[in-house]
Every structure is written in C-alpha cells, then in structure tokens.
Amino acid sequence: MTDFLHTAVAWFELSSPWELLAVVLALAYLLLAVKRSLWCWPCAFVSSGIYVALMFESRLYMQAALNVFYVAMAVYGYWEWRRGRDAQGDVAVKRWTLATHCFAGGSVLVAAAVNGWWLVGHSDAASPYLDAFITWGSVITTWMVARRVIENWLYWIVVDGIAAYVYFQQGLRATGVLFLLYIVIVIQGYRIWKREANAGALKAQAS
C-alpha cells in the first residue's frame, strides 16, 4: 500500500497543473454528489471543460466529445436537482425497472461496437472500442445521475474501472488514480443513497 501511495504521488507530480485542477474539481463533484449537494454541478462544469482539451490532446476523441456532453449535463443536472426535491427539501431519487436497465445496457454495447468500428476505420484513436464504451456508458450513467436514478452508482463501477485502465495506458496517470478512487467513492455513494432511501430520507419515485 505504501509503495502504491508513493507511486501515485510521483504520478501527480508529473501531471500538468490543468490536469491536477480538473482532477480536484472532478473529485469534488463526486463527493458533493454523494451528499446530494447542488454544488457538485458547478464543479463538474469547470472540470469537464478542462478535460475537453486534455482528452483531445491525448487522442481520446470520444472522451473529448463526452466531456462536451458533461458540460451540458452539468447545466441540466443543476436545474433538475433544484426542481427535483421532496417535501423536506432533499433531492429525491428514482429507480429504474429491470426492463429499463436491460434496454440501457444493450444500447450502450451496440453504440460502443458501432462507434468503435467507425473509429478504427476513420481515426488514429487510442483504444477505440474501450474509448467508445466508456463514452456511451458515461452518457447513460450521467443522464441517470442528473435524473436522480439511484442505480447510477452501480453503472459507474464498471465504467470507471475501464476508464482507469485506459487513462493509465495513455499516460494520464493522475486521472487514472482519480478513477480508481472514484470506484471506492461510488460504492459508498450507492450505500448512502440506498440507506437513506430505505430509511425514508429520500422518497423513491417510480420511473
């Protein structure tokens, strides 16, 4: 564990100031999202704007496009969370049916396969199929966060794990460490949202 921490610190020291700022804001976004704070969305807005440039420079073109989407979703998420409150003023959550989850997961796999195939033939993209999967998986999962769907945290475990691998491969080490940390936080986020929903702190709504 100590060796990993020393390595992580070394990676952060080699990272650009812009990447470090994006990492800090992205981490703040997730921690604030766990607490259902509206401030998570301004953090996401700035962090995603920085990542648009960083991902394009790293030839992760779908990730660059994804962060453009994140910028737009930060605006939408702020608006949705402001209006989606229960009687106590807390952000209320929804649950998707099994059929909805099957449709969402299948759509992501099909979109990633087609998108990855296109990138192979029309670009110099790094890790085209994984890049595409991360992108489309993140699109649906970010939509779930904005719409207050509690299972978003489970989706993020898969997406963030694959994303961490790709970022390490492309030399974005600080971002890779961030996504490993994300996995720990999203597990806790799911536990907190689920516990509070079951306790009645949040009112689960049928989707």
C-alpha positions in Angstrom: 0.0 0.0 0.0 2.8 2.4 0.9 4.5 1.7 -2.5 1.3 2.5 -4.3 0.9 5.8 -2.5 4.5 6.8 -3.3 3.9 5.9 -7.0 0.6 7.8 -7.0 2.3 10.9 -5.6 5.0 10.6 -8.2 2.4 10.4 -11.0 0.7 13.5 -9.7 4.0 15.4 -9.6 4.4 14.6 -13.3 0.9 15.7 -14.2 0.2 19.2 -15.7 -1.4 21.9 -13.5 -4.5 21.8 -15.7 -4.9 18.0 -15.2 -4.5 18.4 -11.5 -7.1 21.1 -11.3 -9.5 19.0 -13.4 -8.9 16.0 -11.1 -9.5 18.1 -7.9 -12.8 19.5 -9.3 -13.9 16.1 -10.6 -13.3 14.6 -7.1 -15.2 17.4 -5.5 -18.1 16.8 -7.9 -18.4 13.2 -6.9 -18.1 13.8 -3.2 -20.7 16.5 -3.4 -23.0 14.3 -5.5 -22.9 11.7 -2.7 -24.2 14.3 -0.4 -26.7 15.5 -3.0 -25.3 19.0 -3.0 -26.1 21.3 -5.9 -22.5 22.5 -5.8 -21.5 19.2 -7.5 -22.7 20.6 -10.8 -20.6 23.8 -11.0 -17.5 21.6 -10.1 -18.5 19.2 -12.9 -18.9 22.1 -15.4 -15.4 23.5 -14.9 -13.7 20.1 -14.6 -15.3 18.8 -17.8 -14.4 22.0 -19.7 -10.7 21.4 -18.9 -10.9 17.7 -19.8 -12.3 18.5 -23.3 -8.8 19.9 -24.2 -6.8 17.2 -22.3 -8.7 14.3 -23.9 -8.3 15.7 -27.4 -4.6 16.2 -26.9 -4.4 12.5 -25.8 -6.2 11.4 -28.9 -9.1 10.1 -26.9 -11.6 11.8 -29.2 -14.7 10.1 -27.8 -13.6 11.2 -24.3 -13.3 14.7 -25.5 -16.8 14.6 -27.0 -18.0 13.0 -23.8 -16.7 15.9 -21.8 -18.6 18.4 -24.0 -21.7 16.4 -23.1 -20.7 16.6 -19.4 -20.5 20.4 -19.6 -24.1 20.4 -21.0 -25.3 17.9 -18.4 -23.8 20.0 -15.6 -26.2 22.7 -16.5 -29.1 20.3 -16.9 -28.3 18.5 -13.7 -28.2 21.7 -11.7 -31.6 22.6 -13.0 -33.1 19.1 -12.5 -31.8 18.7 -8.9 -33.1 22.1 -8.0 -36.6 21.2 -9.0 -36.5 17.5 -8.0 -36.8 17.9 -4.3 -39.1 16.2 -1.8 -41.2 17.9 0.9 -38.1 18.0 3.2 -36.1 19.8 0.6 -33.8 16.8 -0.2 -33.0 15.7 -3.7 -35.5 12.8 -4.4 -34.3 9.6 -6.2 -35.9 7.4 -8.7 -35.4 3.7 -9.5 -35.4 2.1 -13.0 -37.2 -1.2 -13.8 -35.2 -4.2 -14.8 -36.5 -3.8 -18.4 -35.2 -0.2 -18.5 -31.8 -1.4 -17.3 -31.6 -4.1 -19.9 -32.5 -1.6 -22.6 -29.9 0.9 -21.4 -27.1 -1.7 -21.1 -27.9 -3.2 -24.5 -28.0 0.2 -26.1 -24.6 1.0 -24.7 -23.0 -2.2 -26.0 -24.4 -1.7 -29.5 -23.5 2.0 -29.6 -19.9 1.2 -28.4 -19.5 -1.6 -31.0 -20.6 0.6 -33.9 -18.7 3.7 -32.7 -15.5 1.7 -32.0 -15.7 0.2 -35.5 -16.0 3.7 -37.0 -13.1 5.0 -35.0 -10.9 2.1 -36.2 -11.5 3.0 -39.8 -11.6 6.8 -39.7 -9.2 8.0 -37.0 -6.0 7.3 -35.1 -7.9 6.9 -31.9 -6.2 5.1 -29.0 -8.2 2.1 -27.6 -11.1 2.8 -29.9 -13.6 0.2 -28.6 -12.8 0.9 -25.0 -12.9 4.6 -25.6 -16.4 4.2 -27.2 -17.7 2.0 -24.4 -16.5 4.5 -21.8 -18.2 7.3 -23.7 -21.6 5.7 -24.2 -21.6 4.1 -20.8 -20.8 7.5 -19.3 -23.5 9.2 -21.3 -26.3 6.9 -20.0 -24.9 7.0 -16.4 -24.5 10.8 -16.3 -28.1 11.0 -17.5 -29.0 8.7 -14.6 -27.2 11.0 -12.1 -29.0 14.1 -13.5 -32.3 12.3 -13.4 -31.6 11.1 -9.8 -31.7 7.4 -10.6 -30.1 5.6 -7.6 -28.6 2.7 -9.6 -26.2 5.2 -11.4 -23.6 4.3 -8.8 -23.6 0.6 -9.9 -23.1 1.6 -13.5 -20.2 3.9 -12.6 -18.2 1.0 -11.0 -17.9 -0.7 -14.4 -17.3 2.5 -16.4 -14.8 3.9 -14.0 -12.8 0.7 -13.8 -12.4 0.5 -17.6 -11.7 4.2 -17.8 -8.9 4.0 -15.2 -7.2 1.3 -17.3 -7.4 3.4 -20.5 -6.1 6.6 -18.8 -3.1 4.8 -17.4 -2.3 3.4 -20.8 -2.4 6.9 -22.3 -0.2 8.5 -19.6 -2.9 10.4 -17.8 -1.8 8.9 -14.5 -3.3 11.5 -12.2 -6.7 10.9 -13.9 -6.2 7.1 -13.7 -5.6 7.4 -9.9 -8.7 9.6 -9.7 -10.9 6.9 -11.4 -9.6 4.2 -9.1 -10.6 6.5 -6.2 -13.9 7.0 -7.9 -14.7 3.3 -7.6 -14.3 3.4 -3.8 -16.5 6.6 -3.6 -19.2 5.3 -5.8 -19.6 2.1 -3.8 -20.1 4.3 -0.7 -22.4 6.6 -2.7 -24.7 3.7 -3.6 -24.8 2.6 0.1 -25.6 6.1 1.3 -28.3 6.8 -1.3 -29.9 3.3 -0.8 -29.8 3.5 3.0 -31.4 7.0 3.1 -34.0 5.9 0.5 -34.9 2.9 2.6 -35.0 5.0 5.7 -37.3 7.5 4.1 -34.8 10.3 4.0 -35.3 10.2 0.2 -38.6 9.4 -1.4 -38.1 6.7 -4.0 -40.2 7.5 -7.1 -41.3 5.1 -9.8 -39.7 5.9 -13.0 
